[in-house]
Amino acid sequence: MESAVQMVSMAFGVIGLIGAILCCVLPLWKVTTFIGANIVTTQEQQEGLWMICVTQSTGQQQCKAYDSILALPSDLQAARAMVIIACIFCGLSLLILFFGADFTTCVQNEDAKPKICLVAGVGLLLGGLLVIIPVRWCAHFTIRELGACIYIGWAAGVLMIMAGGLLCCFSRPKSSSSGGTAKYYSSSASAPGKNYV
């Protein structure tokens, strides 16, 4: 059961990481369409975390990176930082999950595996939250058309949170009453290793 949950969490996490990377790279956070005097000439402006692109109705596209990091609005700087940290958290959590999962033999200690998976689950939860916060913030305050990255970010964040939640719920350390195994011998049987002469 735990192995199946870990595989599903791994799949959700990988898809979430791909979505977060796309959300970070693509300039599709805010989209604005300008229509000229005649309907034939339209211009679409696409804004992302790293660049702004302008697409003409003829299909020609020009992209330009933002000139200075310091000149950017504080919400854009925060969104950049949160999405990058989310990608790092998700990537590291997936590596940790891979090493501690039941379907791999990287870690031989069976008692440590649930703890490792729990750490991965917490990392995925944090990564999902760090993706959803800037996406939600942008969707709330934009009056322009929402770009595709907003929806990709929502999906990526939800998948990461689902993966982390599954891992946190199902990665429980195996309960042991005394932390070790105790062997008891009856009075009639002698304990091994002792020879009486």
C-alpha positions as CSV (number, residue, x, y, z in Angstrom):
1,M,0.0,0.0,0.0
2,E,2.7,2.5,1.0
3,S,4.7,1.6,-2.2
4,A,1.7,2.5,-4.4
5,V,1.1,5.7,-2.5
6,Q,4.8,6.6,-3.0
7,M,4.6,5.9,-6.7
8,V,1.5,8.1,-7.1
9,S,3.1,10.8,-5.0
10,M,6.2,10.6,-7.2
11,A,4.2,10.9,-10.4
12,F,2.2,13.9,-9.0
13,G,5.4,15.5,-7.8
14,V,7.2,15.1,-11.2
15,I,4.2,16.6,-13.1
16,G,4.0,19.4,-10.5
17,L,7.7,20.1,-10.9
18,I,7.4,20.3,-14.7
19,G,4.4,22.6,-14.3
20,A,6.3,24.9,-11.9
21,I,9.3,25.0,-14.3
22,L,7.0,25.9,-17.2
23,C,5.3,28.5,-15.0
24,C,8.7,30.0,-14.2
25,V,10.1,30.1,-17.7
26,L,7.2,31.0,-20.0
27,P,6.2,34.6,-20.4
28,L,2.5,33.9,-20.0
29,W,1.5,35.4,-16.7
30,K,-0.4,38.4,-17.9
31,V,-1.7,38.8,-21.5
32,T,-2.9,42.1,-22.9
33,T,-4.4,42.5,-26.4
34,F,-4.3,45.8,-28.2
35,I,-6.6,46.3,-31.2
36,G,-5.7,49.0,-33.7
37,A,-8.0,51.3,-35.7
38,N,-8.8,48.4,-38.0
39,I,-9.5,45.0,-36.6
40,V,-6.8,43.4,-38.8
41,T,-3.9,45.0,-36.8
42,T,-3.8,43.5,-33.3
43,Q,-1.0,43.2,-30.9
44,E,-0.7,40.9,-27.9
45,Q,1.6,41.7,-25.0
46,Q,2.7,38.7,-22.8
47,E,4.4,39.3,-19.5
48,G,6.3,36.7,-17.5
49,L,8.7,36.5,-14.6
50,W,11.8,37.0,-16.7
51,M,10.7,38.7,-20.0
52,I,8.0,40.5,-21.9
53,C,6.9,39.5,-25.4
54,V,4.9,41.3,-28.1
55,T,3.2,39.3,-30.8
56,Q,1.9,41.0,-33.9
57,S,-1.2,39.8,-35.8
58,T,1.2,38.7,-38.6
59,G,2.7,36.1,-36.2
60,Q,6.0,38.0,-35.6
61,Q,7.1,37.9,-32.0
62,Q,9.7,40.0,-30.2
63,C,10.8,39.2,-26.6
64,K,12.9,41.3,-24.3
65,A,14.2,40.5,-20.9
66,Y,13.6,42.9,-18.1
67,D,16.3,45.5,-17.9
68,S,17.0,45.5,-14.2
69,I,16.0,43.4,-11.3
70,L,15.9,46.4,-9.0
71,A,13.5,48.2,-11.3
72,L,10.9,45.4,-11.2
73,P,7.9,45.7,-8.9
74,S,8.2,44.0,-5.5
75,D,5.4,41.5,-6.3
76,L,7.3,40.3,-9.4
77,Q,10.5,39.9,-7.5
78,A,8.7,38.0,-4.8
79,A,7.0,35.8,-7.4
80,R,10.3,35.0,-9.0
81,A,11.9,34.0,-5.7
82,M,9.0,31.9,-4.6
83,V,8.6,30.0,-7.8
84,I,12.4,29.3,-7.9
85,I,12.4,28.1,-4.3
86,A,9.3,26.0,-5.0
87,C,11.2,24.3,-7.9
88,I,14.2,23.6,-5.7
89,F,12.0,22.3,-2.9
90,C,10.1,20.0,-5.2
91,G,13.3,18.7,-7.0
92,L,15.0,18.0,-3.7
93,S,11.9,16.4,-2.2
94,L,11.5,14.1,-5.2
95,L,15.2,13.0,-4.8
96,I,14.7,12.3,-1.1
97,L,11.5,10.4,-1.9
98,F,13.3,8.3,-4.5
99,F,16.0,7.4,-2.1
100,G,13.6,6.6,0.8
101,A,10.8,4.9,-1.1
102,D,9.8,1.3,-0.6
103,F,10.2,0.5,-4.3
104,T,14.0,1.4,-4.2
105,T,16.8,-0.2,-2.3
106,C,18.9,2.9,-1.8
107,V,18.2,2.9,1.9
108,Q,18.4,-0.5,3.6
109,N,17.1,0.7,7.0
110,E,13.3,0.0,7.0
111,D,12.7,2.1,10.1
112,A,14.3,5.2,8.4
113,K,12.3,4.9,5.1
114,P,9.0,6.3,6.5
115,K,10.8,9.3,8.1
116,I,12.6,10.0,4.8
117,C,9.3,9.9,2.9
118,L,7.7,12.2,5.5
119,V,10.5,14.8,5.0
120,A,9.9,14.5,1.2
121,G,6.1,15.0,1.8
122,V,6.7,18.2,3.9
123,G,9.0,19.5,1.1
124,L,6.4,18.9,-1.5
125,L,3.8,20.6,0.6
126,L,6.0,23.7,1.0
127,G,6.8,23.7,-2.7
128,G,3.1,23.6,-3.7
129,L,2.3,26.5,-1.4
130,L,5.2,28.5,-2.8
131,V,3.8,28.0,-6.3
132,I,0.2,28.8,-5.4
133,I,0.9,32.0,-3.5
134,P,2.3,34.1,-6.4
135,V,-0.1,32.6,-8.9
136,R,-3.1,33.5,-6.6
137,W,-1.6,37.0,-6.0
138,C,-1.2,37.6,-9.7
139,A,-4.7,36.3,-10.5
140,H,-6.3,38.5,-7.8
141,F,-4.6,41.8,-8.8
142,T,-4.5,41.6,-12.5
143,I,-7.2,43.3,-14.5
144,R,-5.8,42.0,-17.8
145,E,-6.4,38.6,-19.3
146,L,-4.8,35.8,-17.2
147,G,-2.1,34.0,-19.0
148,A,-1.7,30.2,-19.3
149,C,1.0,30.2,-16.6
150,I,-1.6,31.1,-14.0
151,Y,-3.5,27.9,-14.7
152,I,-0.3,25.8,-15.0
153,G,0.8,27.2,-11.7
154,W,-2.5,26.3,-10.0
155,A,-2.3,22.8,-11.3
156,A,1.4,22.4,-10.4
157,G,0.8,23.7,-6.8
158,V,-2.3,21.5,-6.3
159,L,-0.4,18.4,-7.5
160,M,2.6,19.1,-5.2
161,I,0.2,19.6,-2.3
162,M,-1.6,16.4,-3.1
163,A,1.7,14.5,-3.3
164,G,3.0,15.9,-0.1
165,G,-0.3,15.3,1.7
166,L,-0.4,11.7,0.6
167,L,3.2,11.1,1.8
168,C,2.5,12.8,5.1
169,C,-0.6,10.7,5.7
170,F,0.8,7.4,4.7
171,S,4.5,7.7,5.8
172,R,4.2,6.7,9.4
173,P,7.1,5.1,11.3
174,K,6.4,1.5,12.2
175,S,5.4,1.3,15.8
176,S,7.6,-0.7,18.1
177,S,7.0,-1.0,21.8
178,S,10.6,-1.1,23.0
179,G,12.6,0.1,20.0
180,G,14.2,-3.4,19.6
181,T,13.3,-7.0,19.8
182,A,13.5,-8.8,23.1
183,K,14.0,-12.5,23.4
184,Y,12.6,-14.4,26.3
185,Y,13.6,-17.9,27.3
186,S,11.7,-20.2,29.5
187,S,13.3,-21.6,32.6
188,S,13.5,-25.1,31.1
189,A,15.5,-23.9,28.1
190,S,18.9,-22.5,28.6
191,A,19.9,-19.3,26.9
192,P,22.2,-19.7,23.9
193,G,25.8,-19.0,24.2
194,K,26.1,-20.3,27.8
195,N,27.6,-23.7,28.4
196,Y,27.4,-25.1,31.9
197,V,29.9,-27.7,32.9
